[in-house]
Amino acid sequence: MISAENLEMSFGSRQLFAPATFTISSGQRAGLVGPNGAGKSTLLRLIAGEMKPTSGRAAITGGEVAYLKQEADIGLDVPLREEMWNSLPEVNAVRHRIDEIESAMTTEPERAIELSNELDLQHDRFRMLGGSRVEPDIMRVTKGLGFTAQNMDKLCGDFSGGWRMRISLAKILVRQPQHLMLDEPTNHLDRAAREWLREELAEYPGTVLIVTHDGDFLDHVVNRILSIEHGRVVPYAGNYSQFLEERGVRAEQQSTAADRQQRQIAQKERFIERFRSKATKARQVQSRIKMLEKIERIEKPETTSAAKFRIRSSGRVERVVLNVRSLGHEWEGAPVLVDVGLEVERGQKVALVGPNGGGKSTLLRILAGEVPRTEGEVVWAERARVGYYAQHQDESLDRRETVLGEVRKAAGDQPDGTLRGVLGRFLFSNDDVFKSVSMLSGGEKSRLALAKFLIEPNNVLLLDEPTNHLDAVTRDELLSALDEYDGTIICASHDPAIVDEIATHVYAVENGEVTLAEVRRTQV
């Protein structure tokens, strides 16, 4: 069971959330939702005991908890298979002891009886701990998350950042603890891995608390929602769609009740004002004044702010924006991209799809000039002004800098007033612009990275998973801005809205090859 009682958390003068009391019973699967910066990751850290609350308490009772953070927690110099076993230290220690005994039996024959007796005991303990199920579980989980049999002996440090996050997730799922707390587990998953995880969690026998902005994922997994709304943690029964419906009903009821109460208050105030000076009405006036003092005011529902921005291209580019011929790239002798040909015209919005590791990010980095190609040509139009938004763009932010100072680096000679206007559209207003980057949540860092990227004048956007870490409202605003963008876009994304609604051309990138999969609509 996961519970909180009168839990409060403040940072300086800012109260992140008011006293929160809730319980997630054993076997329940709950989604924790709210806008970026509302305190979702902080709440998980409080529950996990990694932070101390300002007041109140949070607790986990009735078993072990595994906590997936937004940063990978793995041994980089350990093979993948061994790292999976390391997630089960007790049974892994027995496994290694069995290997040691079997080795000793060949080198120390004089201890054969002693070693044989201990080997029997260790085998019994291995069976009691469920050791015979571990290897099949490891292969099932790693395969479900997209790893191949050939990956199992590869060092964890040789995997990219997104794959390292998958390793962290796999370690937790192999452990099968009684409680799971997962912070944005789908951010680095392709569609196949996301669907596998969705089914895995829907059948999970323990308690699950999950943070994700993927509403469809929550619809299939959770049966309860905890919503952080303007400093309050509000519980809702049902999945994400049911939560949205119920929240709308509650907001409408609260608004109606607030309007009704305001009319009643106004009526009493008019009576008081009209008859305040009449002695014959003194008792009635005082009665109404006391009634007003005792009324518990019903507030109108607060609306959630959304980042508001439009993206406009800077300068018209030639008809053929990009021409890629016979492009190849190798990494440590292994081919990553093979004989890639690609032509992109002005106004096209190209989606690159395919499994992680297929070469999408590498192709974008080569087009952006971040990685040298092994062979072939990349020819940009003369008037092309290319902006590149990396999958982990937020990691390039200077944690010691302020929000305003970080954007100023990309703004050229634009005045601070203009920059503060831009930041305001990304929900950094007033003193927020002077906050240190180190104090921002993951979603706020993504918003800042996006603001910094979009303030630069470009007419071609190279985007690698731009909607990762964005809350639902900000994601919708970005999708709308990309749809209306009058420049050229080349975007690697697992987001169905980008692929199905925005893209004019879809290219499949798999096993190093790039092929045109579909022309969805003609560009404007």
N, C-alpha and C positions, 0 to 999 in steps of 0.2 A: 504494500500500500504506500502511496505517495501522498503526503499531506502538508499543508501549511496552515499556521494559526496566527492571525494578526500580524502577518509578515509585512514589514515596511523596508524600503531601501531608498536612501538618499545619497546624492553626490553633491557635497557642498550645500548650496541653498536649493538645489533641484531635487524634488521628490519624484522618484521614478514611478513608484506606484504606492497607493494608499494601502491601509491595512487589508491584506488579502488572506482569506480563509477558504480553503477548498480541500477536497479529498478525491483521489483517484484510486478506486478500489482495485483489489487484486483481480487481474484478468481484463480490466478495462483498457481500452486503447484510446488515448486522448490526443487531440491536436491542439497545439498552443499557437495562436494566431494573433496578429496585430501588426501595425505599420512598423517600418524600419525605425529603430531607436526607441521603441516602446518599452523594451526591457526583456524580450523573450530569452535571449542568451544569458542575460544576467539572472533571470529567474531559474534557469536550468543550473547555473553555477551555484546559486544559493541552495537549491535542493540537493545538489551533489556535495555540498559542504566545502566547496572551493572558495566561497566568499561568506563573510559574516554579515547578516542583515543589520540594519539600523535598529530594528526592534522586531519582536516576534520570533517565530521559529519555523523551520521546515524540516521534515524528517522522511526517511524511507525505512519501512519496517517489513519484516517478513521475507528477507532474502537479499541476495547480492544484486548490485546495480552495475550496469555498464553504461558509460557515458561517451557518446560520439561527439567530439568537438568539431569546429570548422577547420582545425589544423590537424594534419596527419600525426599519429602517435605510433611510430614503427621504428624498428631497428634497421638502419640503412645498409649495414654490411652483413645482413642475414638473408639467406635464400627464402623465397616466399613460403615454401612448404614448412621450413623450420619456424618461420615467424608465426604461422598458423598454430603449430604445436605449442609455441611459447605462450599463446593466449590461454593455455590450460596448464599452468605450472605444476600442479600436483601430479597429474597423470603423465606429464612430460618427464618429470623427474624419475618416475618409475620406469618409463620407457628407456631413458638413458641408463638407468641402473641395470636393466636387463641386458642392454648392449655391453656394458662393462663386464658383467658376470660371464656372458657368453664368450667374450674375448679372453677373460682371465682363465677360463676352463681349458683353453688351448695352450696357454703359456704357463699355467701353474697346475699341472696334473696332480701334484701332491695334495692339493686342496679340493679335489674333485667332489668328495662327499659333502663337504661344507658348502661349496659353491652351488652344488645341485640342490641342496635343501633350500638355500636362500633364493635360488632361481624359481623354485616352485612357489615360494611365498610371494615373490614379486609378480609372478604370472597371475596368482590368485588376486593380488591387490589390483593389478592392471585390469582384470576382468570386472572386479567389484566397482572400479571407478569408471567403467564404461569405455575403456581404452580401445576395444575392438571396433567401436562405432566412430572413433575420431577421424580416422583416415577417410572413410566414406563421406562423413560430414564435411570434411575439408574440401574434398573434390566436388561435392554437390554445391556448396556455397560459392567456392571460387569460380566454378563453371557458370553458375547463375549470374555472377557479377561480371562475367565476360573474360575471365582468365582462361588460358588454354593449358593443356597438359605440359606443353613445352615451357610455359612460364614458371612452373613450380620450382625449378632449380635456379631461376634468375634472381640476382640480388635485389632486395627491395629498393635500394638506392638507385638502381638502374631504371626504375619506372618513373614516369612523369608525375607532376603534382596531382593531377586528377586520379591517376591510377593508385597513387599512394593513399589517397582518401578512400578508395575502394578497399585497399588492404586493411585500413583501420576498421572499416565497416565489416569486412569479412571476419576479422578477429573477434569482433563482438558477437556476430551471429553464430560463429562456431562455439562460443562459450555457452550460449543459451541461458543467460542469467534470468532470474525471476523478474527483474525490472530493466527496461531499456529506456534510455533517454537519448534521443537522436536530434542533433542540431543540423538542419539542412542536409539530410543524407542523399537527396536526389540531385544535388547541384552538378555533380561530375559524372552522372550516369547517362548513357545513351538510352534510346527507347526500350530496347530489349532488356537491359539490366534494370531499368526502372519498373518495367512490368513484372519482372521476376521478383524484385524486392517488394512490390505491392502485394503480390500473392503470399510471399513469405510472412510479411507482417500481419496480413489479414487473418492468418491462421496461427499467429504466435501465441503460445500458451500462457505467457506471462503478462505483466503490465507494461504498457508502452506509452511514453510521452514524446511526441514528435513535433519539431518545428519545421515547417516547410510552407512555401508560398504556392505550392502546386495543389490547387483545390481539387482537381480530378483525382490526384493521388490520395488526398485525405478522404474523399468520398468513398473510396474502395477500402480504406484501412480502419478509420476511427469510428467509434460510437459515442464520442463525447468531444466537445470543444471547450477550451478555456480561451476566452478572448480578452486581450488587454485593451481596454477602451478608456483613454484619457485618464490613466492612472489607476483604473480599477480592473481587477481580474474577475470577469463575469463568466459563469459556467452556462453551457447550453447542452441539452441532450441531442443526440443524433450526429449525423455526419456534417460535412462542410456545407453542402447545399441546404440541408435542413437548418443549419445555423444561420445562413444568410437570410432565409425566409423568416425565421423566428426573430432575428435581430430587427428586420424591417418592421415586423408586426409590433414588437415592443417599442420601437422608436415612434411609430405612428400613434400608439396608445399613449405614450408619454407626452408627445406633442399635443395631442387632443386634451389630455388632462391638464397640461400646463396652460393651454389657452382658456380652458373652462375656469381654472383657478384664477387666472389673471383677470377675467371678466368679473368674477365675484369680488376680487380685491378692489378693482377699479370702482365697482358699485359701492362698496363700503367707504372707500376714500372720498367719493363724491358726496355721500351722505355726511361724512365727518366735516368736510370742507363747507358744505352748505349750512349745516346747523351748529357749527362749533360755537358761535357767539350767542345762541338762543338758550336761555336758561331752562326753558320748558323741555328742551331736547338733550340736556346735559347728561342724564343717565344713559340714554340710548347712544349718544356719541361716545361716552366712556366705554360702554359695552363693546362697541365696534372697534375701538382702539385696542382694547384687550384681546379681542378676537384676532385682529391683525397681528399682534405681537406673538400670539401662540401658533399661528399658521406655519407649518413646515413647507417652505416654498418648493414647488416642483419646477426644476430647471428644464428648459428646452433641450432636446438631444443635441449633443455637440457633433459637428460634422468633422470627418477625417480629412485633413489637408492632403493635397496631392501635388507632386511636382508638376509644374506647368512649363512646358518648353516646346519650341518649334525649332526644327533644324532646316537651315537654308544653305544651299550650296553656294560656294564663292567662285563666281566666274564660270562662263560656259566652256566646256571642253570639246575636243574634236569628237567626231562620230564614233570612231574606234578608240575606246579608252585604254584597253589593255589587250596585248597580244602575247600569249605564252606559246613557245614552240619547243618541242622535244625536251621539256624540263625534266631533269632527274636530280635526285638527292639521295645520298647515302649517309648512314650514321654507324660509325664503327664497323665499316665494311658491309653492312646490311642495307639493302635498298629500302628507302622510305617512300620515294616517289619515282615512278617509272614512265618515261616518255609522255609527259603530260602536255596536252595541247588545249588551249583555252582562249577564246576570244570574247571579250565583253564590250558591249556597245553602250553609248551614253544613255543614261536613264534606266538601264537594266538593274534589277534587284535579284542578285544571284544568291541562292541558298546552297551551302555545301552540307550534305548529309552523309551519314554513315557511322559505323561503330567507332568508339574511341580507339585511337592507335592506328586508324586507317590512313592518316596523313593530312587531315583537314588543317589542324593548327600549324603544322610544318609548312604547308602550302601558303597560308596567310603570312607567316613570318618571312618566308622568302619573298613574297610580293611586297611586303613592307620594308624589305632590305635589312631585316633583323638577322637573317641566316643566309649565308652564301649558298648558291646552288652548286651542285656538282657538275651539271652539264645543262645545255640548252640556253634559251633566251627568255628574258622578261622585258618587254618593251611597253613603257607607259607613254600615253599621249603627251605631247609637249606641254599642254596647259593643264595637265592633271595635277591636282593638289591632294595628296593622299594622306588620310588620317588613319591610324591603326589603334584599335582598342583591343588589348590582349585579354585573354580569358581571366588572368589574375592581375588585371590592371590596378586594382586597389593595393596590391602588394608593393607597387612601385612608389606609393605615397611616402613622404618623409614624415615619420611618426612624431618628430620633434617640431614640425612646422604647424602653424595655425591653418584653419580652413581657408581664410582669405589669402594668406601667404602662399599656400600651395597652388591655388588657382592663379595667383598673380604671376607665377613662373611661366604659365602658358599663354598669358594674355597680351604679351607684347607691351605696347605703351597705353593700353586702355586704362582709364582712370578707375580708382577704387569705387567710385559711385556706380559705375557701370558694372563692375565685378560683383558688388553687393546686390545689385538688381538681378544679375544672373543667379547668384547663390540663393536669393530669395525664392526664385522659381523652383529651386531644388530643395526648398524647405529649410535653408539655413538663413535665419532672419535675426536681426538685432545682434545681441551678443554672441549668438551661435557662431558667427564668422570668426570669432577670436578663440574658439575652443581649439585645443590641441588635437591633432589627428589621432594621437594615441588614445584619446578619450571616446572616440566614435565607435559605434557598433559596426558589425560587419556590413549591414545594409546601408548605414550612413556613409561608410567608406566607399561603397559602390556608387552611391549618389554623387559623392564628391569627385570620384574618379571620372564619372560620366560628365559632370559639369566641366571639369578641367579639359576633358577631351573635346567636348562640343563647342567650347569657346574658341578653339582654333579654327581659322578659316580653311575649309576643305570643300572639294567637290566630288571626292571619292571616299567612301567609308569602308574600311576593312574591319570587320567586327567578329570577335571570337566569343561566342556565348554571352552576348551583352545583357541578357535578362537574368542571369544568375545572380542570386542574393537580393534581387529587388522584390519589394512587397507587391501585392497584387495591384494596388492602385497605381504605383509608380511604373510597374511593368506595362499596364494598360496605356499609360501616357506615352511611354517610350514607343510601344508598338504603333500607336496612332501617329507619332511624329515620324517614325520610319516609313510608314505607309504614305504619308504626305510629302516626304522628302523628294526634292526635285533633282537630286544628283544621282550618283551611281553607288550601289551597295554590293559588296561581296561579304557574305556572312556565314560563318559556321555556327550551326545551332541545332539543338534538340527540341527547341520550343515549337510545338505544332502550329502556333499562330503565325510565326515567321515563315515557316515552310508552306503552310496551306493558304494563308491569307495575304501575305506581303510579297513573297517571292514571285518574280516573273519567270525565272528559270531555276530549275533544281538540278544540281549535279551530285551524283553519287561518288563518294571518295572512299575506296576500299582496297586494301592490299596494295596501296600505292598508285592505283589507277583512278583516273577522273573521267567519268562518262556522263553525258547529258541524259538525265532521267526523265525530265518532263519540262515542257514549256507551258506555264500555267496561264499567262496572259501577256499581251504585248505591252511594252513599256510606253509611258507617256512621252 
